Amino acid sequence: MEPQNITWVSEFVLLGFSQTQQLQKFLFLVFLFVYVTTIVGNLLIMVTVTFDSRLHVPMYFLLQNLAIVDLCYSTVTSPKMLVDFFHETKTISYQGCMAQIFFFHLLGGGTVFFLSVMAYDRYIAISQPLHYVTMMNTRLCVGLVLAAWIGGFVHSIVQLALMLPLPFCGPNILDNFYCDVPQVLRLACTDTSLLEFLMISNSGLLALIWFLLLLMSYTVILVMLRSHSGQARRKAASTCTTHIIVVSMIFIPCIYLYSRPFTPFPMDRAMSISYTVLTPMLNPMIYTLRNQEMQAAMKRLGKRLVICNGK
């Protein structure tokens, strides 16, 4: 094909979920409920940790930052998806698509690093309980949070640097409800086998290794708990179990989507929904329902609001 005859793609068409109007309305209500619940749940964690002095400890500082990431992460895809339910043809500009990929991987990569920081925090709390406060001081916590954001940025910028030079001149239909690397890469008008290998290494392989390391670290922590007293052991074991559930919810879909060749599979969309929509909603529920300190703090916050309104 002559260079002057190439028509460059200026926008992508998203297939979304269904072309049936009634089902579109039902799905809109379902995902609206999920998104609102995500916003409320994560905001509640952020507000509770901010205003309850008893929660001004490293573990809840990190949980508060994870809630910020979850809130932003859900916002990268959900508002666009909700608006698209009212459009017969769902499109996103090339620039918007690249921006969505950047923020999606920035926050996704940041989540992975935040979970690693939280695992380190639990390890110090259990292995060095007498020195925990001095070791996990404010300076270190802020440094770890910044490192998590930088890690997410580096991961995302690598993805974007590999995507931006690609030519898109043919089909522009994405079989998804948002832009992501596997679907967009398949539309490039060039051989992408090497890029696919690099992206699988950058996302999928690293996610698999990181997941196994986190599971090993929590296994070590749970073994160390055998030397603790009954009540302290139960409390720490409950916290670690919560972390393992959240880690599994995030990493398993990620490994499924990014650690294999970027060919479409029937389960891809279900995994994408789990990874981008459901997990940010479930995280605050899991952390609050399994955490008595968090529940007590929310009750105290509720009483303070009632008292303030009564005055």
C-alpha angles and dihedrals in degrees: 000000000000114000092236091057095056114111109206118218112247097178141016128226116226115210092204119185111305142353093215109108096213092049090047090057092048092049090048091058092046095050092041089057090048093049094047090048089050092052094046095044096049094041089051091055092047094049095043094051091045097051102035111079092197089067094054092111129112097260093056093040087058092044089052091053091048088054089054090051092047091050093050093041093056091047092058092070111011103068092049090046092051093049091048091060087074095051124079091206112041112203138170126190121245090248091047090050093052090046091051091051091050097051093038092058094037091059095035091052090044090054091054092052093044090054088051091051090050090052089052090049091054091047092054092044092054102034097040106025094156093052098036097105094048095043096045094046125159094264093054093045092052090046092052091049091050090047090053091052091047090049091052091048093051091048092049097045090053090054092048094045089056094047103045098067092053118109117230111194107137135042114011102186117121116199093217143068095249139024117271136159101257096053096039094046091057090060096057116117094230142060106288101175093111092045090049090053091049093049093047087053093046095047116012103036093043091048091052093049092044091049092052091047091051092049090049092049092051090047089055090048092050090049090051090054090069089081094055128091121267102261096038090047093052092048094048092044090052091051092048092047089053090052092049091052092051093044091052093047091054102037103042096061089041092053091046093052102039109027097068136055112294096251117132120260128186092245095053097095094046090051091048091053091049092048100043106027113021102039096057087052096046097046096073091043092053094045093049101038092052096040118078093187091056092047091050091049091051090051090051090049090050092051091049091052091049091050092048092050091048094057 
